């Protein structure tokens, strides 16, 4: 979760950093161990994704048509 006022580039960099370092984060923070790296872009969410995060998830192949449909439901 983040503010809508966060720039697209900053949101992109934030999710990219989390995604690229997920395995290390899982080692350091046990509650994350049950979440696989390829499951960071959940479909069934209660708030829209930030455009910068969407851009990153699309680039790495984690964004699907189901994500687009869910995102559209927030408009």
C-alpha positions as CSV (number, residue, x, y, z in Angstrom):
1,X,0.0,0.0,0.0
2,X,1.2,3.5,-0.8
3,X,-0.1,6.9,-1.4
4,X,-1.5,7.9,-4.8
5,X,0.8,10.9,-4.7
6,X,3.9,8.6,-4.9
7,X,5.4,9.1,-8.4
8,X,5.0,6.3,-10.9
9,X,8.8,6.0,-11.1
10,X,9.2,5.7,-7.4
11,X,6.4,3.1,-7.1
12,X,8.1,1.2,-10.0
13,X,11.5,1.3,-8.3
14,X,10.0,0.2,-4.9
15,X,8.2,-2.9,-6.3
16,X,11.2,-3.8,-8.5
17,X,13.5,-3.6,-5.4
18,X,11.1,-5.8,-3.4
19,X,10.6,-8.3,-6.2
20,X,14.3,-8.6,-7.1
21,X,15.3,-9.0,-3.4
22,X,12.4,-11.2,-2.3
23,X,14.4,-14.3,-1.5
24,X,16.7,-12.3,0.9
25,X,13.7,-10.6,2.4
26,X,12.1,-14.0,3.1
27,X,15.2,-15.1,4.8
28,X,15.3,-12.1,7.0
29,X,11.6,-11.8,7.8
30,X,9.9,-15.1,8.5
31,X,6.3,-14.1,7.9
32,X,7.2,-13.6,4.2
33,X,8.4,-17.2,3.8
34,X,5.0,-18.4,2.9
35,X,4.8,-16.1,-0.1
36,X,6.5,-17.0,-3.3
37,X,8.1,-14.3,-5.4
38,X,5.7,-14.9,-8.3
39,X,2.7,-14.4,-6.0
40,X,3.5,-10.7,-5.2
41,X,0.8,-9.4,-7.7
42,X,-2.4,-10.7,-6.2
43,X,-5.6,-10.5,-8.2
44,X,-8.1,-10.4,-5.4
45,X,-7.2,-7.1,-3.8
46,X,-9.3,-4.5,-2.0
47,X,-7.5,-1.4,-3.4
48,X,-6.2,-0.6,-6.9
49,X,-2.6,-1.1,-7.8
50,X,-0.4,1.9,-8.3
51,X,0.3,2.6,-12.0
52,X,4.1,2.3,-11.4
53,X,3.6,-1.2,-9.8
54,X,1.4,-2.3,-12.7
55,X,4.1,-1.2,-15.2
56,X,6.7,-3.4,-13.4
57,X,4.4,-6.4,-13.0
58,X,3.6,-6.2,-16.7
59,X,7.3,-6.1,-17.5
60,X,8.1,-9.3,-15.5
61,X,5.0,-11.1,-16.7
62,X,3.1,-11.1,-13.4
63,X,0.2,-9.0,-14.7
64,X,-2.7,-10.9,-16.3
65,X,-6.1,-10.1,-17.9
66,X,-7.6,-11.0,-14.5
67,X,-5.6,-8.2,-12.9
68,X,-6.8,-5.7,-15.6
69,X,-10.4,-6.7,-14.9
70,X,-10.0,-6.3,-11.1
71,X,-8.2,-3.0,-11.6
72,X,-11.1,-1.8,-13.8
73,X,-13.6,-2.6,-11.0
74,X,-12.1,0.3,-8.9
75,X,-13.0,3.0,-11.5
